[in-house]
Amino acid sequence: MNEEIKVDINPEYTMMKKQKNGLYLSQEQVEILEENNIDFTKCKTLSELIYTIEMYINDENSDVLNNLLDILQERNYYQNYK
């Protein structure tokens, strides 16, 4: 049995865009944060956003948020590593 898996590719949804607070986040990431009631607009740096997510994860364990946290931590490392 040969099943096809259809994947909807939407670059507008996954492309990083500058938010009003200066952070670069994709619409997908924004939606994840909003679904978890994490106000990313108050964060001025990626490190601050990472800290905010870590504090939330201490109270609520979410695989989706853990995945987002891993992505943001890796990006923060490469952007700020000298």
C-alpha positions as CSV (number, residue, x, y, z in Angstrom):
1,M,0.0,0.0,0.0
2,N,1.5,3.3,-1.1
3,E,0.3,6.3,0.8
4,E,1.2,9.8,-0.2
5,I,1.8,12.3,2.5
6,K,0.9,15.8,1.5
7,V,2.7,18.6,3.1
8,D,1.6,22.2,2.8
9,I,4.6,24.4,2.5
10,N,3.9,28.0,3.4
11,P,7.1,30.2,3.6
12,E,5.0,33.2,4.9
13,Y,4.1,31.1,7.9
14,T,7.7,29.9,8.7
15,M,9.8,32.8,7.6
16,M,11.3,35.0,10.3
17,K,9.8,38.5,10.4
18,K,10.8,41.5,12.6
19,Q,8.2,42.0,15.3
20,K,7.3,45.3,16.8
21,N,9.6,44.7,19.8
22,G,12.6,44.0,17.4
23,L,12.7,40.2,17.7
24,Y,12.7,38.1,14.6
25,L,10.0,35.4,14.9
26,S,7.9,33.4,12.4
27,Q,4.2,33.5,12.4
28,E,4.3,29.9,13.6
29,Q,6.4,30.8,16.6
30,V,4.2,33.8,17.4
31,E,1.2,31.5,17.4
32,I,2.8,29.0,19.7
33,L,3.7,31.7,22.2
34,E,0.2,33.2,22.0
35,E,-1.5,29.8,22.4
36,N,0.5,29.5,25.7
37,N,-0.2,33.0,26.8
38,I,3.4,34.0,26.7
39,D,3.6,37.8,25.9
40,F,6.7,37.9,23.7
41,T,6.1,41.6,23.0
42,K,7.5,42.5,26.4
43,C,10.8,40.8,25.6
44,K,13.5,43.1,24.1
45,T,16.1,40.4,23.5
46,L,16.1,36.7,22.4
47,S,17.7,35.9,25.7
48,E,14.8,37.5,27.6
49,L,12.3,35.6,25.5
50,I,14.2,32.3,26.2
51,Y,14.1,33.1,30.0
52,T,10.4,33.8,29.8
53,I,9.7,30.5,28.1
54,E,11.9,28.6,30.5
55,M,9.9,30.1,33.5
56,Y,6.7,29.0,31.8
57,I,8.0,25.5,31.1
58,N,8.8,25.1,34.8
59,D,5.1,25.3,35.4
60,E,3.7,23.7,32.3
61,N,5.5,21.0,30.4
62,S,4.8,21.2,26.7
63,D,6.7,19.4,23.9
64,V,5.8,22.2,21.4
65,L,7.3,24.8,23.7
66,N,10.3,22.7,24.5
67,N,11.0,22.4,20.8
68,L,10.6,26.1,20.3
69,L,12.9,26.8,23.2
70,D,15.6,24.5,21.7
71,I,15.3,26.4,18.3
72,L,15.5,29.8,20.0
73,Q,18.4,28.8,22.2
74,E,20.4,27.5,19.3
75,R,19.7,30.6,17.3
76,N,20.7,32.8,20.2
77,Y,24.0,30.8,20.6
78,Y,25.0,31.3,17.0
79,Q,23.9,35.0,16.9
80,N,25.8,35.9,20.0
81,Y,28.8,33.6,19.9
82,K,32.0,35.4,19.2
